[in-house]
Amino acid sequence: MNKKTINNSLYEVLIKFQEKRAKIYYNLKSLERITTKKARALKYDMARVKIKYEGFEHLLYKKGRDWNIHYTLINEFLPKYKGRRESIYAEKWTTEFSWNLKNSYDYKYHNKLIELVKADLGKNKIGFCIEKDGRGYYHVHGISDASINKVLVSVKKILSQFLDNSENRIKVDEIQNKYCYIEYMKKQGEIKFI
């Protein structure tokens, strides 16, 4: 096999791998909200990014007048420096967490649990929403800039002070796609930050 054949076969394998990724695309208008950049600055970024990812139609393609930008490329558009306009998407969220309780507790109860978790985490930030499930019971979805272990220890510690371990279901994990997770939380209700 010559070098060109190896490069072509590697390229084909990479293309097949990329095509299996989630097909979540944003346009420049939606990136304004995510990145807090103005439309003009995003167009300058787009000029750079389209050259860099030329030939990768599964990541970046134009449909009509709009660019479709795969979610994995959002970091290419984020501001290099912290500006005056801030966005929840620009924060360094690393951990997602949620809990469901066996019995029904009101909104204030869950809110108090979140406040206690935040107090236990100290300087780390938390974003959360409290929503009702199909049973009509409230449960919590949250994000934090603390490590997975720190959040897990804190959530378990606080919930175990008030509930038996068999009464709750806790999930703490690394955020795979913070943009999608934040959008999911927004869909559930207002995101609050403490």
N, CA, C and O of each residue as an XYZ file, in Angstrom:
776
protein
N       0.843     -1.196      0.000
C       0.000      0.000      0.000
C       0.876      1.243      0.000
O       1.867      1.337      0.725
N       0.490      2.163     -0.810
C       1.256      3.401     -0.822
C       0.652      4.405      0.161
O      -0.419      4.180      0.725
N       1.352      5.499      0.349
C       0.967      6.501      1.338
C      -0.407      7.109      1.029
O      -1.186      7.363      1.947
N      -0.707      7.340     -0.233
C      -1.975      7.945     -0.625
C      -3.143      7.018     -0.303
O      -4.186      7.482      0.159
N      -2.985      5.712     -0.538
C      -4.034      4.737     -0.245
C      -4.301      4.679      1.254
O      -5.455      4.613      1.677
N      -3.247      4.703      2.055
C      -3.398      4.686      3.514
C      -4.139      5.934      3.979
O      -5.051      5.842      4.801
N      -3.756      7.101      3.461
C      -4.420      8.342      3.844
C      -5.891      8.333      3.447
O      -6.738      8.796      4.211
N      -6.211      7.807      2.250
C      -7.603      7.744      1.798
C      -8.425      6.801      2.664
O      -9.560      7.124      3.013
N      -7.874      5.638      3.019
C      -8.619      4.692      3.844
C      -8.801      5.231      5.269
O      -9.849      5.026      5.882
N      -7.792      5.913      5.786
C      -7.918      6.538      7.107
C      -8.984      7.626      7.076
O      -9.785      7.754      8.002
N      -8.984      8.395      6.014
C      -9.978      9.453      5.840
C     -11.387      8.858      5.801
O     -12.306      9.404      6.412
N     -11.564      7.739      5.084
C     -12.872      7.090      5.000
C     -13.322      6.570      6.364
O     -14.499      6.678      6.706
N     -12.406      6.012      7.138
C     -12.738      5.539      8.485
C     -13.166      6.712      9.372
O     -14.141      6.608     10.116
N     -12.434      7.823      9.290
C     -12.798      9.010     10.066
C     -14.172      9.537      9.670
O     -14.949      9.942     10.534
N     -14.474      9.537      8.402
C     -15.776     10.002      7.918
C     -16.886      9.105      8.475
O     -17.900      9.608      8.959
N     -16.705      7.789      8.410
C     -17.720      6.861      8.935
C     -17.915      7.050     10.434
O     -19.042      6.994     10.926
N     -16.832      7.270     11.154
C     -16.913      7.507     12.596
C     -17.688      8.783     12.882
O     -18.561      8.795     13.750
N     -17.379      9.864     12.160
C     -18.043     11.154     12.375
C     -19.525     11.086     12.045
O     -20.335     11.747     12.696
N     -19.892     10.292     11.040
C     -21.289     10.199     10.638
C     -22.144      9.525     11.706
O     -23.362      9.703     11.718
N     -21.532      8.759     12.601
C     -22.274      8.091     13.669
C     -22.544      9.000     14.861
O     -23.331      8.650     15.741
N     -21.900     10.161     14.899
C     -22.118     11.111     15.987
C     -23.525     11.692     15.905
O     -24.182     11.622     14.866
N     -23.970     12.258     17.004
C     -25.285     12.896     17.031
C     -25.334     14.017     16.002
O     -24.373     14.765     15.827
N     -26.455     14.116     15.339
C     -26.610     15.126     14.295
C     -27.311     16.359     14.870
O     -28.493     16.597     14.621
N     -26.557     17.124     15.637
C     -27.065     18.342     16.264
C     -26.306     19.506     15.649
O     -25.087     19.615     15.783
N     -27.046     20.369     14.973
C     -26.435     21.491     14.274
C     -27.020     22.816     14.755
O     -28.184     22.903     15.147
N     -26.181     23.835     14.710
C     -26.582     25.193     15.051
C     -26.301     26.081     13.844
O     -25.444     25.771     13.017
N     -27.035     27.187     13.754
C     -26.711     28.184     12.739
C     -26.050     29.374     13.426
O     -25.961     29.405     14.653
N     -25.591     30.341     12.662
C     -24.880     31.485     13.246
C     -25.785     32.290     14.182
O     -25.315     32.836     15.180
N     -27.069     32.364     13.866
C     -27.999     33.128     14.713
C     -28.085     32.495     16.109
O     -28.078     33.212     17.109
N     -28.166     31.181     16.183
C     -28.234     30.525     17.496
C     -26.893     30.601     18.231
O     -26.858     30.566     19.461
N     -25.787     30.707     17.480
C     -24.479     30.845     18.119
C     -24.299     32.216     18.771
O     -23.474     32.363     19.672
N     -25.056     33.215     18.330
C     -24.994     34.535     18.974
C     -25.370     34.416     20.441
O     -24.712     34.995     21.306
N     -26.427     33.666     20.721
C     -26.898     33.486     22.090
C     -25.924     32.634     22.906
O     -25.687     32.905     24.083
N     -25.372     31.621     22.284
C     -24.473     30.707     22.990
C     -23.140     31.369     23.311
O     -22.634     31.238     24.425
N     -22.569     32.078     22.345
C     -21.221     32.622     22.512
C     -21.190     34.050     23.036
O     -20.146     34.516     23.493
N     -22.312     34.748     22.977
C     -22.450     36.166     23.329
C     -21.706     37.074     22.361
O     -21.537     38.261     22.637
N     -21.262     36.539     21.240
C     -20.606     37.357     20.232
C     -21.660     37.973     19.318
O     -22.758     37.436     19.165
N     -21.320     39.074     18.731
C     -22.198     39.738     17.767
C     -22.113     38.998     16.423
O     -21.165     38.258     16.162
N     -23.126     39.219     15.586
C     -23.214     38.533     14.285
C     -21.978     38.785     13.432
O     -21.484     37.869     12.775
N     -21.481     39.998     13.435
C     -20.323     40.339     12.604
C     -19.079     39.549     13.022
O     -18.343     39.047     12.173
N     -18.848     39.443     14.336
C     -17.690     38.685     14.836
C     -17.821     37.205     14.482
O     -16.827     36.552     14.160
N     -19.036     36.677     14.541
C     -19.253     35.273     14.187
C     -18.992     35.034     12.701
O     -18.514     33.966     12.317
N     -19.303     36.019     11.871
C     -19.031     35.869     10.436
C     -17.525     35.818     10.169
O     -17.071     35.070      9.303
N     -16.757     36.611     10.909
C     -15.296     36.541     10.781
C     -14.787     35.167     11.228
O     -13.919     34.577     10.585
N     -15.339     34.668     12.335
C     -14.964     33.326     12.794
C     -15.335     32.277     11.754
O     -14.582     31.334     11.512
N     -16.513     32.452     11.136
C     -16.988     31.492     10.140
C     -16.039     31.428      8.955
O     -15.814     30.350      8.404
N     -15.480     32.563      8.554
C     -14.525     32.583      7.449
C     -13.307     31.720      7.770
O     -12.795     31.016      6.899
N     -12.848     31.773      9.006
C     -11.695     30.974      9.447
C     -12.073     29.495      9.563
O     -11.328     28.623      9.115
N     -13.222     29.220     10.160
C     -13.636     27.838     10.432
C     -13.948     27.083      9.141
O     -13.625     25.901      9.024
N     -14.572     27.751      8.174
C     -14.926     27.037      6.933
C     -13.680     26.607      6.158
O     -13.706     25.598      5.453
N     -12.593     27.367      6.284
C     -11.335     26.958      5.648
C     -10.728     25.776      6.414
O     -10.253     24.813      5.813
N     -10.752     25.865      7.717
C     -10.161     24.824      8.562
C     -10.871     23.474      8.382
O     -10.219     22.430      8.397
N     -12.197     23.487      8.214
C     -12.965     22.245      8.127
C     -13.482     21.975      6.716
O     -14.500     21.306      6.539
N     -12.786     22.489      5.727
C     -13.165     22.248      4.341
C     -13.063     20.752      4.047
O     -12.059     20.116      4.368
N     -14.099     20.202      3.441
C     -14.112     18.775      3.123
C     -14.772     17.921      4.182
O     -14.920     16.715      3.982
N     -15.170     18.494      5.289
C     -15.850     17.765      6.359
C     -17.319     18.184      6.383
O     -17.754     18.894      7.290
N     -18.078     17.740      5.382
C     -19.473     18.148      5.231
C     -20.357     17.679      6.389
O     -21.409     18.271      6.631
N     -19.961     16.650      7.095
C     -20.748     16.170      8.229
C     -20.599     17.095      9.443
O     -21.403     17.023     10.373
N     -19.588     17.957      9.444
C     -19.384     18.904     10.533
C     -19.849     20.313     10.192
O     -20.290     21.055     11.069
N     -19.753     20.677      8.931
C     -20.019     22.053      8.531
C     -20.491     22.071      7.084
O     -19.757     21.675      6.178
N     -21.718     22.532      6.874
C     -22.204     22.655      5.502
C     -23.194     23.803      5.406
O     -23.793     24.228      6.393
N     -23.343     24.283      4.191
C     -24.221     25.423      3.949
C     -25.500     24.923      3.293
O     -25.462     24.169      2.321
N     -26.628     25.353      3.837
C     -27.928     25.009      3.265
C     -28.655     26.315      3.009
O     -29.085     26.991      3.944
N     -28.790     26.665      1.742
C     -29.354     27.969      1.409
C     -28.364     29.052      1.804
O     -27.211     29.042      1.373
N     -28.826     29.991      2.631
C     -27.945     31.068      3.092
C     -27.379     30.800      4.483
O     -26.529     31.547      4.967
N     -27.855     29.726      5.127
C     -27.435     29.430      6.506
C     -26.366     28.349      6.555
O     -26.394     27.382      5.794
N     -25.426     28.540      7.470
C     -24.436     27.519      7.765
C     -25.002     26.594      8.830
O     -25.623     27.059      9.786
N     -24.800     25.304      8.681
C     -25.131     24.318      9.693
C     -23.820     23.875     10.331
O     -22.956     23.294      9.674
N     -23.690     24.161     11.618
C     -22.439     23.950     12.340
C     -22.672     22.859     13.382
O     -23.525     23.002     14.259
N     -21.916     21.774     13.284
C     -22.068     20.665     14.230
C     -21.706     21.135     15.633
O     -20.828     21.981     15.804
N     -22.385     20.583     16.634
C     -22.168     21.033     18.016
C     -20.725     20.861     18.486
O     -20.292     21.562     19.401
N     -19.984     19.957     17.887
C     -18.587     19.757     18.304
C     -17.688     20.916     17.893
O     -16.560     21.024     18.374
N     -18.175     21.783     17.008
C     -17.378     22.920     16.550
C     -17.681     24.211     17.307
O     -17.082     25.244     17.011
N     -18.576     24.179     18.255
C     -18.957     25.406     18.968
C     -17.752     26.050     19.641
O     -17.663     27.276     19.703
N     -16.837     25.254     20.139
C     -15.648     25.819     20.797
C     -14.831     26.704     19.861
O     -14.110     27.587     20.325
N     -14.931     26.485     18.561
C     -14.221     27.322     17.584
C     -14.750     28.756     17.583
O     -14.060     29.672     17.135
N     -15.971     28.953     18.084
C     -16.622     30.265     18.033
C     -16.656     30.976     19.384
O     -17.055     32.138     19.457
N     -16.247     30.302     20.442
C     -16.299     30.919     21.767
C     -15.283     32.058     21.871
O     -14.219     31.999     21.255
N     -15.606     33.090     22.646
C     -14.662     34.211     22.794
C     -13.387     33.777     23.511
O     -13.416     32.922     24.397
N     -12.285     34.371     23.120
C     -11.003     34.049     23.750
C     -10.888     34.706     25.117
O     -10.244     34.177     26.023
N     -11.519     35.864     25.252
C     -11.447     36.620     26.501
C     -12.841     36.817     27.058
O     -13.823     36.846     26.317
N     -12.916     36.953     28.364
C     -14.204     37.171     28.998
C     -14.648     38.605     28.720
O     -13.941     39.555     29.057
N     -15.795     38.754     28.118
C     -16.296     40.076     27.754
C     -17.305     40.598     28.760
O     -17.519     40.017     29.824
N     -17.912     41.706     28.391
C     -18.929     42.296     29.256
C     -20.225     41.497     29.215
O     -20.933     41.386     30.215
N     -20.520     40.952     28.058
C     -21.727     40.135     27.911
C     -21.388     38.703     28.304
O     -20.492     38.089     27.724
N     -22.094     38.183     29.273
C     -21.799     36.822     29.718
C     -22.902     35.872     29.283
O     -24.034     36.290     29.042
N     -22.570     34.612     29.186
C     -23.504     33.582     28.765
C     -23.314     32.348     29.637
O     -22.199     32.038     30.055
N     -24.407     31.651     29.905
C     -24.286     30.415     30.682
C     -23.525     29.354     29.894
O     -22.953     28.434     30.478
N     -23.518     29.482     28.575
C     -22.812     28.520     27.735
C     -21.297     28.703     27.820
O     -20.545     27.756     27.591
N     -20.851     29.907     28.146
C     -19.417     30.190     28.197
C     -18.781     29.730     29.516
O     -17.557     29.647     29.615
N     -19.602     29.432     30.522
C     -19.076     28.949     31.804
C     -18.418     27.592     31.618
O     -18.726     26.875     30.666
N     -17.532     27.243     32.506
C     -16.803     25.973     32.434
C     -17.538     24.883     33.223
O     -17.010     24.349     34.199
N     -18.754     24.562     32.792
C     -19.532     23.505     33.447
C     -18.886     22.162     33.143
O     -18.585     21.865     31.988
N     -18.673     21.350     34.170
C     -18.026     20.054     33.963
C     -18.884     18.880     34.407
O     -18.697     17.763     33.924
N     -19.826     19.116     35.323
C     -20.567     18.021     35.931
C     -22.063     18.270     35.841
O     -22.540     19.378     36.088
N     -22.795     17.224     35.483
C     -24.253     17.274     35.525
C     -24.720     16.368     36.650
O     -24.087     15.355     36.948
N     -25.835     16.739     37.274
C     -26.380     15.900     38.331
C     -27.899     15.986     38.322
O     -28.483     16.955     37.838
N     -28.517     14.959     38.865
C     -29.973     14.959     39.007
C     -30.341     14.010     40.138
O     -29.582     13.108     40.495
N     -31.510     14.236     40.682
C     -32.056     13.287     41.653
C     -33.561     13.233     41.561
O     -34.233     14.223     41.272
N     -34.071     12.031     41.819
C     -35.502     11.761     41.936
C     -35.721     11.165     43.305
O     -34.915     10.364     43.780
N     -36.809     11.553     43.939
C     -37.122     11.014     45.259
C     -38.317     10.073     45.149
O     -39.199     10.267     44.313
N     -38.333      9.058     45.999
C     -39.379      8.044     45.970
C     -40.735      8.650     46.301
O     -41.744      8.298     45.691
N     -40.756      9.555     47.260
C     -42.006     10.181     47.687
C     -42.091     11.601     47.144
O     -41.103     12.164     46.674
N     -43.269     12.157     47.217
C     -43.492     13.506     46.709
C     -43.110     14.553     47.752
O     -43.614     14.539     48.875
N     -42.219     15.454     47.367
C     -41.841     16.589     48.199
C     -42.071     17.852     47.373
O     -41.975     17.823     46.146
N     -42.370     18.942     48.038
C     -42.700     20.159     47.304
C     -41.459     20.860     46.747
O     -40.322     20.474     47.021
N     -41.716     21.886     45.970
C     -40.680     22.661     45.301
C     -39.707     23.255     46.313
O     -38.496     23.220     46.095
N     -40.217     23.800     47.417
C     -39.373     24.448     48.435
C     -38.396     23.451     49.066
O     -37.260     23.806     49.381
N     -38.836     22.219     49.246
C     -37.984     21.183     49.834
C     -36.762     20.936     48.934
O     -35.625     20.913     49.406
N     -37.018     20.753     47.629
C     -35.918     20.530     46.685
C     -35.010     21.755     46.605
O     -33.789     21.626     46.511
N     -35.604     22.927     46.642
C     -34.830     24.164     46.597
C     -33.895     24.256     47.809
O     -32.743     24.670     47.680
N     -34.395     23.871     48.977
C     -33.574     23.888     50.196
C     -32.418     22.877     50.074
O     -31.293     23.165     50.483
N     -32.702     21.693     49.508
C     -31.638     20.698     49.313
C     -30.540     21.243     48.399
O     -29.354     21.044     48.659
N     -30.939     21.925     47.337
C     -29.963     22.529     46.413
C     -29.118     23.567     47.145
O     -27.900     23.609     46.971
N     -29.757     24.403     47.961
C     -29.019     25.425     48.714
C     -27.987     24.781     49.640
O     -26.878     25.295     49.787
N     -28.347     23.666     50.259
C     -27.418     22.966     51.152
C     -26.250     22.345     50.363
O     -25.108     22.357     50.822
N     -26.550     21.808     49.182
C     -25.494     21.251     48.327
C     -24.537     22.366     47.928
O     -23.319     22.187     47.963
N     -25.090     23.524     47.547
C     -24.254     24.670     47.164
C     -23.374     25.111     48.331
O     -22.188     25.385     48.146
N     -23.948     25.180     49.524
C     -23.163     25.573     50.699
C     -22.030     24.577     50.940
O     -20.931     24.966     51.336
N     -22.299     23.297     50.702
C     -21.280     22.272     50.903
C     -20.184     22.362     49.829
O     -19.026     22.048     50.105
N     -20.538     22.785     48.621
C     -19.555     22.895     47.538
C     -18.678     24.140     47.657
O     -17.620     24.212     47.031
N     -19.098     25.099     48.437
C     -18.287     26.297     48.640
C     -18.338     27.248     47.460
O     -19.412     27.696     47.060
N     -17.168     27.559     46.901
C     -17.077     28.566     45.837
C     -17.549     28.078     44.474
O     -17.730     28.888     43.565
N     -17.749     26.786     44.310
C     -18.196     26.266     43.017
C     -19.609     26.747     42.691
O     -20.429     26.976     43.580
N     -19.869     26.893     41.393
C     -21.168     27.376     40.929
C     -22.107     26.211     40.650
O     -21.682     25.101     40.331
N     -23.400     26.501     40.781
C     -24.442     25.520     40.474
C     -25.521     26.223     39.649
O     -25.919     27.347     39.953
N     -25.981     25.546     38.609
C     -27.173     25.935     37.875
C     -28.153     24.780     38.002
O     -27.749     23.620     37.918
N     -29.430     25.071     38.201
C     -30.376     23.981     38.406
C     -31.774     24.370     37.945
O     -32.096     25.550     37.806
N     -32.595     23.354     37.712
C     -34.025     23.555     37.500
C     -34.755     22.433     38.225
O     -34.275     21.302     38.304
N     -35.899     22.766     38.739
C     -36.739     21.803     39.458
C     -37.992     21.630     38.616
O     -38.675     22.604     38.297
N     -38.292     20.384     38.257
C     -39.446     20.128     37.397
C     -40.272     18.962     37.918
O     -39.822     18.191     38.766
N     -41.489     18.849     37.394
C     -42.364     17.732     37.751
C     -42.203     16.615     36.731
O     -42.029     16.861     35.537
N     -42.266     15.380     37.225
C     -42.214     14.240     36.316
C     -43.640     13.774     35.998
O     -44.609     14.448     36.344
N     -43.758     12.638     35.349
C     -45.062     12.097     34.960
C     -45.960     11.767     36.131
O     -47.184     11.770     35.997
N     -45.366     11.483     37.284
C     -46.157     11.165     38.485
C     -46.644     12.416     39.190
O     -47.473     12.343     40.097
N     -46.128     13.564     38.774
C     -46.466     14.814     39.454
C     -45.508     15.117     40.603
O     -45.771     16.020     41.398
N     -44.396     14.374     40.705
C     -43.392     14.580     41.744
C     -42.290     15.491     41.204
O     -41.918     15.400     40.034
N     -41.784     16.354     42.049
C     -40.676     17.221     41.650
C     -39.368     16.444     41.669
O     -39.184     15.533     42.476
N     -38.473     16.809     40.781
C     -37.106     16.287     40.774
C     -36.180     17.385     40.253
O     -36.645     18.408     39.750
N     -34.873     17.172     40.374
C     -33.879     18.213     40.107
C     -32.932     17.793     38.985
O     -32.513     16.638     38.912
N     -32.599     18.756     38.103
C     -31.514     18.629     37.134
C     -30.567     19.779     37.420
O     -31.011     20.904     37.646
N     -29.256     19.509     37.415
C     -28.303     20.579     37.713
C     -26.981     20.422     36.999
O     -26.646     19.355     36.485
N     -26.231     21.529     36.983
C     -24.884     21.554     36.436
C     -23.988     22.270     37.432
O     -24.446     23.109     38.207
N     -22.708     21.932     37.402
C     -21.760     22.562     38.317
C     -20.384     22.609     37.668
O     -20.070     21.837     36.762
N     -19.574     23.541     38.161
C     -18.185     23.605     37.690
C     -17.257     22.811     38.611
O     -16.042     22.805     38.413
N     -17.820     22.145     39.611
C     -17.031     21.296     40.519
C     -16.780     19.936     39.858
O     -17.448     19.576     38.888
N     -15.822     19.196     40.385
C     -15.507     17.874     39.833
C     -16.643     16.893     40.128
O     -17.470     17.123     41.010
N     -16.661     15.801     39.374
C     -17.699     14.784     39.549
C     -17.685     14.242     40.968
O     -18.735     14.137     41.603
N     -16.500     13.894     41.472
C     -16.399     13.327     42.823
C     -16.894     14.298     43.888
O     -17.593     13.902     44.821
N     -16.530     15.564     43.745
C     -16.934     16.565     44.721
C     -18.462     16.723     44.753
O     -19.061     16.801     45.825
N     -19.081     16.770     43.570
C     -20.536     16.902     43.489
C     -21.211     15.652     44.035
O     -22.179     15.752     44.788
N     -20.712     14.477     43.666
C     -21.308     13.223     44.125
C     -21.266     13.118     45.645
O     -22.266     12.770     46.272
N     -20.111     13.419     46.239
C     -19.975     13.362     47.701
C     -20.926     14.349     48.362
O     -21.583     14.017     49.349
N     -20.999     15.543     47.830
C     -21.842     16.584     48.402
C     -23.327     16.217     48.320
O     -24.050     16.330     49.310
N     -23.777     15.780     47.147
C     -25.187     15.432     46.967
C     -25.567     14.253     47.862
O     -26.610     14.281     48.515
N     -24.722     13.212     47.897
C     -25.012     12.056     48.753
C     -25.063     12.459     50.222
O     -25.937     12.010     50.964
N     -24.131     13.301     50.636
C     -24.059     13.737     52.031
C     -25.326     14.494     52.434
O     -25.904     14.219     53.486
N     -25.756     15.435     51.612
C     -26.929     16.250     51.944
C     -28.199     15.409     51.915
O     -29.008     15.482     52.840
N     -28.386     14.612     50.865
C     -29.607     13.806     50.785
C     -29.685     12.761     51.889
O     -30.770     12.468     52.391
N     -28.540     12.196     52.273
C     -28.557     11.179     53.330
C     -28.863     11.776     54.707
O     -29.268     11.053     55.617
N     -28.673     13.084     54.864
C     -29.031     13.728     56.128
C     -30.545     13.757     56.330
O     -31.026     13.743     57.464
N     -31.294     13.798     55.225
C     -32.742     13.959     55.320
C     -33.536     12.763     54.823
O     -34.713     12.623     55.156
N     -32.911     11.898     54.029
C     -33.616     10.781     53.407
C     -32.819      9.499     53.543
O     -31.591      9.520     53.622
N     -33.518      8.403     53.570
C     -32.889      7.087     53.540
C     -32.367      6.850     52.118
O     -32.966      7.340     51.160
N     -31.273      6.114     51.961
C     -30.686      5.878     50.641
C     -31.636      5.186     49.669
O     -31.505      5.352     48.456
N     -32.595      4.408     50.189
C     -33.548      3.722     49.316
C     -34.639      4.663     48.812
O     -35.427      4.289     47.944
N     -34.690      5.870     49.346
C     -35.732      6.828     48.961
C     -35.314      7.765     47.851
O     -36.116      8.599     47.429
N     -34.084      7.662     47.359
C     -33.662      8.586     46.308
C     -32.848      7.866     45.242
O     -32.260      6.810     45.475
N     -32.841      8.474     44.074
C     -32.030      7.989     42.954
C     -31.202      9.183     42.491
O     -31.744     10.207     42.077
N     -29.893      9.035     42.568
C     -28.963     10.123     42.250
C     -28.177      9.750     40.999
O     -27.759      8.606     40.825
N     -27.984     10.743     40.131
C     -27.124     10.554     38.953
C     -26.165     11.734     38.896
O     -26.595     12.886     38.860
N     -24.879     11.452     38.889
C     -23.848     12.472     38.747
C     -22.886     11.969     37.679
O     -22.379     10.850     37.760
N     -22.643     12.812     36.677
C     -21.821     12.375     35.551
C     -21.112     13.571     34.921
O     -21.460     14.723     35.180
N     -20.126     13.281     34.101
C     -19.429     14.322     33.345
C     -20.356     14.819     32.238
O     -21.060     14.026     31.611
N     -20.356     16.108     32.001
C     -21.176     16.665     30.924
C     -20.532     16.299     29.598
O     -19.374     16.633     29.349
N     -21.278     15.616     28.756
C     -20.783     15.237     27.434
C     -20.946     16.372     26.436
O     -20.064     16.627     25.616
N     -22.093     17.054     26.516
C     -22.380     18.159     25.610
C     -23.121     19.225     26.407
O     -24.340     19.146     26.563
N     -22.402     20.211     26.907
C     -23.022     21.191     27.799
C     -24.078     22.028     27.098
O     -25.031     22.475     27.737
N     -23.930     22.249     25.805
C     -24.905     23.057     25.071
C     -26.255     22.348     25.020
O     -27.293     22.963     25.263
N     -26.240     21.069     24.708
C     -27.478     20.294     24.649
C     -28.083     20.130     26.040
O     -29.302     20.206     26.197
N     -27.248     19.908     27.044
C     -27.770     19.714     28.397
C     -28.409     21.000     28.920
O     -29.450     20.947     29.574
N     -27.806     22.143     28.642
C     -28.386     23.415     29.071
C     -29.706     23.651     28.348
O     -30.670     24.112     28.959
N     -29.761     23.342     27.058
C     -31.013     23.485     26.310
C     -32.086     22.562     26.891
O     -33.249     22.950     27.003
N     -31.692     21.340     27.259
C     -32.628     20.404     27.882
C     -33.160     20.976     29.193
O     -34.359     20.905     29.464
N     -32.277     21.538     29.998
C     -32.708     22.122     31.272
C     -33.627     23.316     31.034
O     -34.598     23.496     31.770
N     -33.346     24.121     30.041
C     -34.192     25.281     29.727
C     -35.589     24.836     29.323
O     -36.582     25.484     29.653
N     -35.650     23.726     28.606
C     -36.933     23.203     28.159
C     -37.786     22.787     29.359
O     -39.014     22.873     29.321
N     -37.124     22.339     30.413
C     -37.832     21.869     31.593
C     -38.360     23.015     32.448
O     -39.332     22.848     33.184
N     -37.738     24.148     32.354
C     -38.152     25.291     33.164
C     -37.018     26.301     33.258
O     -36.013     26.191     32.556
N     -37.187     27.272     34.120
C     -36.178     28.320     34.302
C     -34.959     27.748     35.014
O     -35.089     27.024     36.001
N     -33.771     28.078     34.504
C     -32.537     27.669     35.174
C     -32.159     28.751     36.158
O     -32.089     29.929     35.807
N     -31.915     28.347     37.400
C     -31.490     29.276     38.437
C     -30.030     28.997     38.770
O     -29.564     27.860     38.684
N     -29.327     30.041     39.146
C     -27.906     29.914     39.469
C     -27.632     30.412     40.882
O     -28.125     31.457     41.305
N     -26.834     29.634     41.594
C     -26.410     30.055     42.944
C     -24.938     29.762     43.110
O     -24.369     30.035     44.167
